[in-house]
Amino acid sequence: MLGWFPGHMNKARRQISEALPEIDVVIEVLDARLPYSSANPMLAGLIRHKPSLKLLSRADLADPARTQEWIEHFDAQPDVRAMAVVTTDTRALKPLYKLCHELAGHIREDRDVRVMVMGIPNVGKSTLINTLAGKKIAKTGNEPAVTKRQQKIRIGQRIALTDTPGVLWPRIEDQNSAYRLAASGAIRDTALEYVDVASVAALALAERYPEALRSRYKLETFGDTGESIVREIATRRGGLRAGGEVDMHRGAEVLLMDLRGGKLGPITLETPADIPDEAGLEAMRAERERFNKGETFLDDDTPAEQ
């Protein structure tokens, strides 16, 4: 089981828990390409019964049909609304103000709606804050955990935001989610074997978006494994060395950078049907216990993007 819980994230969890009683609405920023895997179950426990707005960020990189499925899935839940956004698009964010007021219900006219913005690292949370504020307030970056403390920002229309550090949870029980998060860049590239991450992503793409793979890498056929797909990509993209040796890391790098940059077209790595049921989650917990002694915990407090 993958573990990742730097000290600043543990502190952030305590700060979020202390601030929540004064919050009217929670905005959780999710990656539209993996809305289930990028939703922090620890935050769900902290939020409890607070009304929430699920923002599916990077909607321009996600499959529109799958995004609509996720919006319908979230909208069917009590006190939850969802919208797909590109966090740099001011116009696309305009409905957010009205949704926050609707979710908050009756608020005295002499005070703002208090909104807390949450999300795991590298989902575009800080970019969202900067766009809503109309200026650079929150620091952004390309890797997990740039925001290290809470900030309070008034964005107009009687809404006051509390920004929080990106928080991952102590153990990722669903290893499918772990690999999807790693493929998206939400988990540092050192957390899992790079070639393994690319191989799992390649197999998922072959099953869900085979034409995207064929078109991007001029592949005529796929092998039986994700590793064989990465090997073929490597041979076609500068990873074939003298003597016929294949540089698998090169193939993995090409695939993951293309996936993260949207070069494969609009891709969504999971649908609501991929959410494990309770029996599946219990099996994951049991597996975690069996492998508990070999568990890896990362103690890397290096900055990463919000």
C-alpha positions as CSV (number, residue, x, y, z in Angstrom):
1,M,0.0,0.0,0.0
2,L,1.3,3.4,-0.8
3,G,1.7,5.9,2.0
4,W,2.4,9.6,1.8
5,F,1.8,12.0,4.6
6,P,4.4,14.8,5.0
7,G,4.4,16.7,8.2
8,H,2.8,19.9,6.7
9,M,-0.1,17.8,5.4
10,N,-0.8,16.5,8.9
11,K,-0.8,20.1,10.2
12,A,-3.1,21.1,7.4
13,R,-5.6,18.4,8.4
14,R,-5.7,19.8,12.0
15,Q,-6.2,23.4,10.7
16,I,-9.0,22.4,8.3
17,S,-10.8,20.6,11.2
18,E,-10.5,23.6,13.4
19,A,-11.7,26.1,10.8
20,L,-14.7,24.0,9.4
21,P,-17.3,25.0,12.1
22,E,-17.3,28.6,10.8
23,I,-17.5,27.5,7.1
24,D,-20.8,27.6,5.1
25,V,-19.8,25.8,1.9
26,V,-16.9,23.6,0.9
27,I,-15.5,23.7,-2.6
28,E,-13.6,20.6,-3.4
29,V,-11.4,20.8,-6.5
30,L,-11.2,17.5,-8.3
31,D,-9.3,16.5,-11.5
32,A,-12.0,15.9,-14.2
33,R,-9.9,13.1,-15.6
34,L,-10.2,11.1,-12.3
35,P,-12.9,12.6,-10.0
36,Y,-13.0,9.6,-7.7
37,S,-9.3,9.0,-7.3
38,S,-8.6,12.8,-6.8
39,A,-11.3,13.0,-4.0
40,N,-9.6,12.8,-0.6
41,P,-11.7,10.3,1.6
42,M,-10.1,11.9,4.7
43,L,-11.6,15.3,3.6
44,A,-15.0,13.7,3.2
45,G,-14.8,12.6,6.8
46,L,-13.9,16.1,7.9
47,I,-16.5,17.9,5.8
48,R,-19.3,15.8,7.3
49,H,-22.7,17.5,6.4
50,K,-21.3,20.7,5.0
51,P,-22.9,21.6,1.6
52,S,-20.2,21.2,-1.1
53,L,-19.5,22.2,-4.6
54,K,-17.4,19.7,-6.6
55,L,-15.3,21.6,-9.2
56,L,-14.1,19.3,-11.9
57,S,-10.9,21.1,-13.0
58,R,-8.9,20.6,-16.2
59,A,-12.2,19.9,-18.0
60,D,-10.5,20.8,-21.3
61,L,-8.3,17.7,-20.9
62,A,-11.2,15.3,-19.9
63,D,-13.6,13.4,-22.1
64,P,-16.8,15.6,-22.2
65,A,-19.2,12.6,-22.1
66,R,-17.5,11.1,-19.1
67,T,-17.5,14.6,-17.4
68,Q,-21.2,14.8,-17.8
69,E,-21.6,11.4,-16.1
70,W,-19.6,12.7,-13.2
71,I,-21.7,15.9,-12.9
72,E,-24.9,13.9,-12.8
73,H,-23.4,11.5,-10.3
74,F,-22.5,14.3,-7.9
75,D,-25.7,16.4,-8.5
76,A,-27.7,13.3,-7.3
77,Q,-26.2,13.5,-3.9
78,P,-27.8,15.6,-1.1
79,D,-26.4,19.2,-0.6
80,V,-23.9,18.6,-3.5
81,R,-23.5,20.4,-6.8
82,A,-20.9,20.0,-9.5
83,M,-19.5,21.9,-12.4
84,A,-16.8,21.4,-14.9
85,V,-14.2,24.2,-15.3
86,V,-10.9,25.3,-16.6
87,T,-9.5,27.1,-13.6
88,T,-8.0,29.9,-15.7
89,D,-11.3,30.7,-17.5
90,T,-13.0,33.6,-15.7
91,R,-16.2,33.4,-17.7
92,A,-16.6,29.6,-17.0
93,L,-16.3,30.3,-13.3
94,K,-19.1,32.8,-13.0
95,P,-21.8,30.3,-12.0
96,L,-19.7,29.4,-9.0
97,Y,-20.8,32.5,-7.1
98,K,-24.5,31.7,-7.5
99,L,-24.0,28.1,-6.6
100,C,-22.2,29.0,-3.4
101,H,-25.0,31.2,-2.3
102,E,-27.6,28.6,-3.1
103,L,-25.7,25.9,-1.2
104,A,-25.2,28.2,1.8
105,G,-28.9,28.9,2.1
106,H,-30.0,32.0,4.1
107,I,-27.0,34.1,5.2
108,R,-27.2,37.4,7.0
109,E,-26.8,40.3,4.6
110,D,-24.2,41.9,6.8
111,R,-21.7,39.0,6.3
112,D,-20.0,37.0,3.5
113,V,-20.7,33.4,2.6
114,R,-17.7,31.6,4.1
115,V,-16.3,29.1,1.6
116,M,-13.4,26.7,2.2
117,V,-11.4,25.5,-0.9
118,M,-10.0,22.0,-0.6
119,G,-8.3,19.6,-2.8
120,I,-5.3,17.2,-3.2
121,P,-2.1,18.6,-4.5
122,N,-1.8,19.4,-8.2
123,V,-5.5,19.7,-9.2
124,G,-5.3,23.4,-9.9
125,K,-6.6,24.7,-6.6
126,S,-4.2,27.7,-6.4
127,T,-4.8,28.6,-10.0
128,L,-8.6,28.7,-9.2
129,I,-8.0,31.1,-6.2
130,N,-5.8,33.4,-8.3
131,T,-8.4,33.5,-11.1
132,L,-11.3,34.3,-8.7
133,A,-9.3,36.9,-6.9
134,G,-8.2,38.5,-10.2
135,K,-4.5,38.6,-9.1
136,K,-1.8,36.2,-8.0
137,I,-2.4,35.4,-4.4
138,A,-1.8,31.7,-4.1
139,K,1.5,30.2,-5.3
140,T,1.3,27.6,-8.1
141,G,3.8,25.0,-9.4
142,N,4.1,21.8,-11.3
143,E,4.4,19.3,-8.5
144,P,2.5,18.3,-5.4
145,A,2.2,20.8,-2.1
146,V,3.0,24.4,-2.8
147,T,0.4,26.0,-0.5
148,K,1.6,25.3,3.0
149,R,-0.8,27.4,5.1
150,Q,-4.4,28.7,5.1
151,Q,-5.2,32.0,3.5
152,K,-8.4,34.0,3.6
153,I,-9.4,35.9,0.4
154,R,-12.4,38.0,-0.4
155,I,-13.4,37.5,-4.0
156,G,-16.5,39.8,-4.3
157,Q,-20.2,39.0,-4.5
158,R,-20.2,38.5,-0.7
159,I,-18.0,35.5,-0.8
160,A,-14.9,35.0,1.3
161,L,-12.6,32.1,0.5
162,T,-10.3,30.2,2.9
163,D,-7.6,28.5,0.9
164,T,-6.0,25.4,2.4
165,P,-2.8,23.4,1.6
166,G,-3.3,20.4,-0.7
167,V,-3.7,17.3,1.4
168,L,-3.2,13.7,0.5
169,W,-4.3,10.9,2.8
170,P,-2.1,8.7,4.9
171,R,-2.7,5.5,2.9
172,I,-4.1,5.0,-0.6
173,E,-6.0,1.7,-0.2
174,D,-7.2,1.5,-3.8
175,Q,-4.1,0.8,-5.8
176,N,-5.9,1.6,-9.1
177,S,-6.4,5.1,-7.7
178,A,-2.8,5.3,-6.7
179,Y,-1.6,4.6,-10.2
180,R,-4.1,7.0,-11.7
181,L,-3.0,9.7,-9.4
182,A,0.6,9.0,-10.2
183,A,-0.2,9.1,-13.9
184,S,-1.8,12.5,-13.6
185,G,1.1,13.9,-11.6
186,A,-0.7,14.3,-8.3
187,I,1.8,12.0,-6.6
188,R,5.5,12.6,-7.0
189,D,7.2,10.5,-9.7
190,T,9.4,9.0,-7.1
191,A,6.5,7.5,-5.2
192,L,5.9,4.6,-7.5
193,E,8.1,2.9,-10.2
194,Y,7.9,5.2,-13.2
195,V,7.7,2.4,-15.8
196,D,5.0,0.7,-13.7
197,V,2.9,3.8,-13.6
198,A,3.2,4.2,-17.4
199,S,2.4,0.6,-18.0
200,V,-0.8,0.7,-16.0
201,A,-1.8,3.9,-17.8
202,A,-1.0,2.4,-21.2
203,L,-3.2,-0.6,-20.5
204,A,-6.1,1.6,-19.4
205,L,-5.7,3.8,-22.5
206,A,-5.7,0.7,-24.7
207,E,-9.0,-0.4,-23.2
208,R,-10.7,3.0,-23.1
209,Y,-9.1,5.1,-25.8
210,P,-7.3,2.7,-28.2
211,E,-7.6,5.2,-31.1
212,A,-5.8,7.9,-29.2
213,L,-2.8,5.5,-28.7
214,R,-2.8,4.4,-32.3
215,S,-2.9,8.0,-33.6
216,R,-0.4,9.5,-31.3
217,Y,2.3,6.8,-31.6
218,K,1.4,5.2,-35.0
219,L,0.8,1.9,-33.3
220,E,-0.7,-0.8,-35.5
221,T,-1.4,-3.4,-32.7
222,F,-1.1,-3.5,-29.0
223,G,0.6,-6.2,-27.0
224,D,-1.0,-8.1,-24.1
225,T,0.4,-5.9,-21.4
226,G,0.9,-2.2,-20.6
227,E,4.6,-2.8,-20.5
228,S,4.6,-4.0,-24.2
229,I,2.8,-0.8,-25.2
230,V,5.4,1.3,-23.3
231,R,8.2,-0.7,-25.0
232,E,6.7,0.0,-28.4
233,I,6.4,3.7,-27.7
234,A,10.0,3.8,-26.6
235,T,11.2,2.2,-29.8
236,R,9.3,4.9,-31.8
237,R,10.3,7.9,-29.7
238,G,14.0,7.8,-29.3
239,G,14.3,5.0,-26.8
240,L,16.0,2.4,-29.0
241,R,19.6,2.1,-28.1
242,A,22.6,0.5,-29.8
243,G,22.3,-3.3,-29.9
244,G,18.5,-3.2,-29.8
245,E,18.2,-2.3,-26.1
246,V,15.0,-0.5,-25.3
247,D,15.0,2.4,-22.9
248,M,11.7,1.8,-21.0
249,H,12.1,4.9,-18.9
250,R,12.1,6.9,-22.1
251,G,8.9,5.3,-23.3
252,A,7.3,5.9,-19.9
253,E,8.4,9.5,-19.9
254,V,6.9,10.1,-23.3
255,L,3.6,8.5,-22.5
256,L,3.1,10.2,-19.1
257,M,4.2,13.7,-20.3
258,D,1.8,13.4,-23.3
259,L,-1.1,12.2,-21.0
260,R,-0.5,15.0,-18.5
261,G,-0.2,17.6,-21.3
262,G,-3.4,16.6,-23.1
263,K,-1.4,15.4,-26.2
264,L,-3.5,12.3,-26.4
265,G,-6.7,14.2,-26.7
266,P,-9.5,14.4,-24.1
267,I,-9.1,11.5,-21.7
268,T,-10.9,10.4,-18.6
269,L,-9.3,7.6,-16.6
270,E,-12.4,6.5,-14.6
271,T,-16.2,6.7,-14.6
272,P,-18.7,6.5,-11.7
273,A,-18.9,2.7,-12.4
274,D,-15.3,2.4,-11.3
275,I,-16.1,3.5,-7.7
276,P,-15.6,0.4,-5.5
277,D,-18.6,-0.8,-3.5
278,E,-18.3,-1.4,0.2
279,A,-17.2,-5.0,-0.3
280,G,-14.4,-3.8,-2.6
281,L,-13.3,-1.2,-0.1
282,E,-13.2,-3.7,2.7
283,A,-11.1,-6.1,0.6
284,M,-8.6,-3.2,0.0
285,R,-8.5,-2.6,3.7
286,A,-7.8,-6.3,4.3
287,E,-5.1,-6.2,1.7
288,R,-3.5,-3.2,3.3
289,E,-3.4,-5.0,6.6
290,R,-1.7,-8.1,5.1
291,F,1.0,-6.0,3.5
292,N,1.3,-3.6,6.4
293,K,4.8,-4.6,7.3
294,G,6.1,-3.8,3.9
295,E,4.3,-0.5,3.6
296,T,6.3,2.5,2.3
297,F,5.8,5.9,3.9
298,L,7.2,9.0,2.1
299,D,8.5,11.7,4.3
300,D,9.2,14.1,1.5
301,D,8.1,17.7,2.2
302,T,9.2,19.0,-1.2
303,P,6.8,21.5,-2.7
304,A,4.2,20.5,-5.3
305,E,1.5,22.3,-7.3
306,Q,-2.1,23.0,-6.1
